Amino acid sequence: MNNNIVKANGNGNGNGNGSEGGIVRSALVLFVLLSALTGLIYPMAVTGVAKAAFPAQAAGSLIVLDGTTVGSKLIGQNFSDPKHFWGRPSATAPQPYNASASGGSNQGPLNPALTDAVKARVEALRAADPDNVAPVPVDLVTASASGLDPDISPAAAQYQAARVARVRGMPLAQVQSLIDRNTQRPLLGFLGEPRVNVLALNIALDAASGSFSPSTPR
């Protein structure tokens, strides 16, 4: 009876090796197939659909003027000339507005470094427009989590309108009209907040005077 059991079970080493070999082959085949599907086919399909349906967005939402790429709608730039609207501060390393190193300062509200930075930004805004006694909008003195936010609030744009109009010699109403035309409303009327793309607004301003001066990192 014991002999029959041994014969029925067969050679344990032989059958075990065969089963293990089949499992390994199946795993390798599945690995190759999934790698091709998720690493090649799916990304290429998504990229192809994106380029066909949303060519500008798929290319990075770049802004091109006279054949020259001056920036992206998605990446903030450093504007420090009083004739331009200023965007949100940047805390990227090793220098501000570093598009290859998105990130925030990670400084808490009680951190003296953050307090000093905010105070310096408020002073810079006051110095650029001494007659403006309105409260400074918070997004003009605090960096975003990415450090590359391209937008500011309509309130932040309106805060700078008088300065820009004075420096450019433009009517304040014209500058405010440009702000309104470059304000993006919430999606479907309730998703998100109203916002103004700083680069687009500055391009519109420069178009009124016939030139565009791209920002340069400090």
C-alpha positions as CSV (number, residue, x, y, z in Angstrom):
1,M,0.0,0.0,0.0
2,N,2.9,2.4,0.8
3,N,4.5,1.5,-2.6
4,N,1.3,2.4,-4.4
5,I,1.2,5.8,-2.6
6,V,4.8,6.5,-3.7
7,K,4.1,5.6,-7.3
8,A,0.9,7.7,-7.3
9,N,2.8,10.6,-6.1
10,G,5.6,10.1,-8.5
11,N,9.0,11.6,-8.3
12,G,8.6,14.7,-6.0
13,N,11.6,16.5,-7.4
14,G,10.6,16.0,-11.1
15,N,7.0,17.2,-10.8
16,G,8.0,20.1,-8.4
17,N,10.7,21.4,-10.8
18,G,8.2,21.3,-13.7
19,S,5.6,23.2,-11.8
20,E,8.1,25.8,-10.6
21,G,9.4,26.3,-14.1
22,G,5.9,26.9,-15.4
23,I,5.2,29.5,-12.7
24,V,8.5,31.3,-13.5
25,R,7.7,31.3,-17.3
26,S,4.2,32.6,-16.6
27,A,5.5,35.3,-14.4
28,L,8.1,36.4,-16.9
29,V,5.5,36.5,-19.7
30,L,3.1,38.5,-17.6
31,F,5.9,40.9,-16.6
32,V,6.9,41.5,-20.2
33,L,3.3,42.0,-21.3
34,L,2.4,44.4,-18.4
35,S,5.6,46.3,-19.0
36,A,4.8,46.7,-22.6
37,L,1.2,47.7,-21.9
38,T,1.8,50.1,-19.0
39,G,5.2,51.4,-20.1
40,L,4.8,51.7,-23.9
41,I,1.3,51.2,-25.3
42,Y,-0.7,53.1,-22.7
43,P,1.6,56.2,-22.5
44,M,1.8,56.3,-26.3
45,A,-1.9,56.0,-26.6
46,V,-2.6,58.7,-24.0
47,T,0.0,61.0,-25.6
48,G,-1.4,60.5,-29.0
49,V,-5.0,61.3,-27.9
50,A,-3.8,64.4,-26.0
51,K,-1.9,65.7,-29.0
52,A,-4.8,65.2,-31.2
53,A,-7.5,66.6,-28.9
54,F,-5.5,69.2,-26.9
55,P,-2.3,70.0,-28.9
56,A,-1.5,73.2,-27.0
57,Q,-1.9,71.7,-23.6
58,A,0.0,68.5,-24.6
59,A,2.9,70.7,-25.7
60,G,3.1,72.4,-22.3
61,S,0.7,75.3,-22.8
62,L,3.6,77.4,-24.2
63,I,3.1,81.0,-25.2
64,V,4.9,81.9,-28.5
65,L,5.3,85.5,-29.7
66,D,6.8,86.3,-33.1
67,G,8.2,82.8,-33.2
68,T,9.8,83.0,-29.8
69,T,8.6,81.0,-26.8
70,V,8.3,83.5,-23.9
71,G,6.9,81.1,-21.3
72,S,4.1,78.8,-20.3
73,K,0.7,79.5,-18.9
74,L,1.4,76.9,-16.3
75,I,4.8,78.2,-15.0
76,G,5.2,81.4,-13.0
77,Q,7.9,83.9,-13.9
78,N,9.7,86.5,-11.9
79,F,8.5,90.0,-12.8
80,S,10.1,92.7,-10.8
81,D,9.7,95.8,-13.1
82,P,7.1,98.2,-11.7
83,K,5.5,98.5,-15.1
84,H,4.6,94.8,-14.9
85,F,2.2,92.9,-12.6
86,W,4.1,90.9,-10.1
87,G,3.2,87.3,-9.4
88,R,3.4,85.1,-6.3
89,P,6.8,84.8,-4.6
90,S,8.7,81.6,-5.2
91,A,10.6,79.4,-2.7
92,T,12.2,77.0,-5.1
93,A,15.8,76.1,-4.7
94,P,18.6,77.0,-5.4
95,Q,17.0,80.2,-6.8
96,P,13.4,81.4,-7.0
97,Y,11.2,80.4,-10.0
98,N,13.4,77.4,-10.8
99,A,11.1,75.4,-13.0
100,S,13.2,72.2,-12.6
101,A,12.8,72.1,-8.8
102,S,9.2,72.8,-7.9
103,G,8.6,73.0,-4.2
104,G,7.7,75.2,-1.2
105,S,9.7,76.5,1.7
106,N,8.0,74.2,4.2
107,Q,8.3,77.0,6.8
108,G,5.5,77.1,9.4
109,P,3.6,80.3,10.4
110,L,5.8,80.7,13.5
111,N,9.1,80.3,11.6
112,P,11.0,83.6,11.9
113,A,12.4,83.1,8.4
114,L,8.9,83.1,6.9
115,T,7.9,86.1,9.0
116,D,11.0,88.0,7.8
117,A,10.4,87.0,4.2
118,V,6.8,88.2,4.3
119,K,7.8,91.5,5.9
120,A,10.4,92.1,3.2
121,R,7.9,91.4,0.4
122,V,5.3,93.8,2.0
123,E,8.0,96.5,2.2
124,A,9.0,95.9,-1.5
125,L,5.3,96.3,-2.6
126,R,4.9,99.5,-0.4
127,A,8.1,100.9,-1.8
128,A,7.0,100.4,-5.4
129,D,3.7,102.2,-4.7
130,P,4.0,104.4,-1.6
131,D,0.5,106.0,-2.2
132,N,-1.2,102.6,-2.0
133,V,-2.5,102.2,1.6
134,A,-4.8,99.2,0.9
135,P,-4.1,95.9,2.6
136,V,-1.6,93.8,0.7
137,P,-3.3,90.6,-0.6
138,V,-1.8,87.5,1.0
139,D,-0.9,85.8,-2.3
140,L,1.5,88.6,-3.2
141,V,3.6,87.9,-0.1
142,T,3.4,84.1,0.3
143,A,4.8,81.4,-2.0
144,S,2.6,78.6,-3.2
145,A,3.3,75.0,-2.5
146,S,4.8,74.5,-6.0
147,G,6.7,77.8,-6.0
148,L,5.7,78.2,-9.6
149,D,2.1,79.3,-9.4
150,P,1.4,81.3,-12.6
151,D,-1.8,83.0,-11.3
152,I,-2.7,85.6,-8.7
153,S,-6.1,86.6,-7.4
154,P,-8.1,89.4,-9.0
155,A,-7.6,91.3,-5.7
156,A,-3.8,91.0,-6.1
157,A,-4.0,92.3,-9.6
158,Q,-6.3,95.2,-8.7
159,Y,-3.9,96.1,-5.8
160,Q,-1.1,96.7,-8.4
161,A,-3.3,98.4,-11.1
162,A,-2.7,102.0,-10.0
163,R,1.1,101.4,-9.9
164,V,1.2,99.8,-13.4
165,A,-1.1,102.5,-14.8
166,R,1.1,105.3,-13.4
167,V,4.4,103.8,-14.6
168,R,3.0,103.1,-18.0
169,G,1.1,106.4,-18.4
170,M,-2.1,104.5,-19.1
171,P,-5.6,105.3,-17.8
172,L,-6.4,103.3,-14.7
173,A,-9.7,102.2,-16.3
174,Q,-7.8,100.6,-19.3
175,V,-5.5,98.7,-16.9
176,Q,-8.5,97.5,-14.9
177,S,-10.3,96.4,-18.1
178,L,-7.2,94.3,-19.1
179,I,-7.4,92.7,-15.7
180,D,-11.0,91.8,-16.1
181,R,-10.4,90.4,-19.6
182,N,-7.6,88.2,-18.3
183,T,-9.5,86.9,-15.3
184,Q,-10.4,83.3,-15.5
185,R,-13.7,82.4,-13.9
186,P,-14.4,79.3,-11.8
187,L,-15.1,76.2,-13.9
188,L,-18.9,75.7,-14.3
189,G,-19.3,78.8,-12.1
190,F,-18.3,77.1,-8.8
191,L,-15.2,74.9,-9.3
192,G,-12.1,76.7,-8.2
193,E,-11.5,80.4,-7.6
194,P,-11.2,83.4,-10.0
195,R,-7.6,83.9,-11.0
196,V,-5.5,86.1,-13.3
197,N,-2.6,84.6,-15.3
198,V,0.3,87.0,-14.7
199,L,2.2,86.3,-17.9
200,A,-0.9,86.6,-20.1
201,L,-1.8,89.9,-18.4
202,N,1.7,91.3,-18.8
203,I,1.7,90.3,-22.4
204,A,-1.5,92.2,-22.9
205,L,-0.1,95.2,-21.3
206,D,3.1,95.2,-23.4
207,A,1.0,94.7,-26.5
208,A,-0.7,98.0,-25.7
209,S,2.7,99.6,-25.8
210,G,4.1,97.6,-28.6
211,S,6.7,95.5,-26.9
212,F,7.2,92.5,-24.6
213,S,10.0,92.1,-22.0
214,P,10.2,88.6,-20.7
215,S,11.1,88.3,-17.1
216,T,14.6,87.4,-15.9
217,P,15.4,85.4,-12.8
218,R,17.0,87.4,-10.0
